[in-house]
Amino acid sequence: MAARAVIHLPARVTAGQPFEVRATVAHAMETGYRNDDGGNRLPRDLVRRFECRLEGELVFSAELFAAVSANPYLSFWMQTSKSGELSFVWQGDQGFEHREVRVLAVG
């Protein structure tokens, strides 16, 4: 399954000041409890984990479960005093993994 992520960050953040990070990934999030038109159970296909790291250091993570809607949206606040690479990783069932990288500019 090809995934598409949308990530919103401020263009520039002030050192030590909190800022919001918003991220979503296109994913159907099938619970495994529904049946198809032929009465066959649809296999579970969920995004199970999300991580955000700044230069390799974990700054936010979340475990996701069947009650999460399709195209899971996450929003969190962070603060830092250094610029660097923010990496975003979504992992899930059936080998799903999607990675995105954004440059964070701190001034």
Order of alpha helices (4+ residues) and beta strands (2+ residues): beta-beta-beta-beta-beta-beta-beta
